């Protein structure tokens, strides 16, 4: 029965693509954006509301632009709960969900005629593995400036044809990290680097670097997908635990497969997020696979450790470009270094304080909204 439903829904989804694409083409051929004395920006999200993603990258700039008398509206299409249901659903359910996204996005597309700039996170239609940037072409046809933002090299790695076609429609490209700036600057003319910013509300800055609990607490937080990297570090953590017992405290939507003899493993929810992070003596940020995805991002946990002045051991990819090994973090390039650095940081309170305070200074220098706003405004509007 599921196979029949899946085929029927897939066929109907393809029909809806033809239907909405046809409407979008006709609409964009005859309708032009309305005139206004103000600049008007439509921030088109990729991630759902309720998930730290597009809200941090695009959505949180709204009060900054409005303070400068610039219209700035957020366009999102689904919720975090819908994303979780999608991840757990059968393919027939996924196709139904794609239909909802397509319908919701089409009506948002119609509203874009009231804006001057469409600042699009990754691509106009989220989730579905498209082969061409059709809506982006229609947006340009209406007379809007099309600006594409990217903050994850995994998009290019997973769907190179779509990403290059999408970027090819862009009047400008904004990127979040140094690698992406260098990567896309070789391929496109107008690429602007806007650092990934995080609001500081709720976070607690570490000032005391003594071990407060019976054992040192190694901390990690992230998605189940990124949890794979922590699982890959279990052999190293087992070696460390055979020499220095510790608590591994991690926050993740689902439990991870962590087998570490001699260590106490605690799986926590995100309910008391800031207090949980506060309890970390040492932050872990492992990305053990080096590819475009890991080189083209900064793990949010890496920046949160910096913000909270938590000393960290991290991989040499998916971290801030401004961290210096031994000065603001311990940056491991292989598993031998991971073991060595974790043992060093457990045993040395002066090192923990040095790394924590130095990384906190770097965060305040580069990753605050107030710091980056002028750069973003210039990039989008000039």
Number of C-alpha atoms within 10 A of each C-alpha: 5 11 11 10 14 18 14 13 20 19 12 15 19 12 12 15 14 12 11 17 17 12 14 20 17 12 17 22 12 9 13 17 18 13 11 10 5 11 15 21 24 23 24 29 27 22 22 19 20 12 13 13 17 23 20 15 22 23 20 16 21 17 13 16 18 13 9 9 12 15 17 19 18 17 20 21 19 20 13 14 13 13 17 11 13 17 12 11 13 13 18 17 18 19 24 17 21 19 20 15 18 21 16 16 22 18 12 17 21 15 13 22 22 16 22 23 24 25 26 25 24 22 23 23 24 21 13 13 10 14 13 14 20 17 22 25 19 20 25 19 18 20 17 23 21 23 26 26 26 25 24 22 19 17 17 16 13 13 13 13 14 18 21 16 16 23 23 17 21 23 16 20 26 26 24 21 25 17 19 22 20 13 14 19 14 9 12 15 11 14 24 22 19 24 24 22 23 18 14 14 7 9 16 15 18 21 12 11 19 13 15 12 11 9 16 20 23 21 25 24 27 17 12 15 9 15 23 16 15 22 16 17 18 16 16 17 27 18 16 23 19 13 10 17 20 21 20 23 20 25 24 18 15 12 14 17 12 18 13 20 16 17 18 14 17 13 17 17 15 16 9 10 14 14 13 18 27 17 18 25 26 25 28 24 28 27 24 21 13 13 13 19 18 21 21 27 24 21 19 20 20 26 23 20 29 29 26 22 30 35 30 29 27 24 25 22 25 25 25 24 12 11 19 14 14 13 15 26 29 26 23 22 14 11 16 10 16 23 20 14 21 23 17 14 21 21 13 12 15 12 19 25 21 18 25 28 21 19 29 22 14 18 22 15 11 17 20 17 20 14 14 16 17 12 14 18 15 10 18 18 12 6
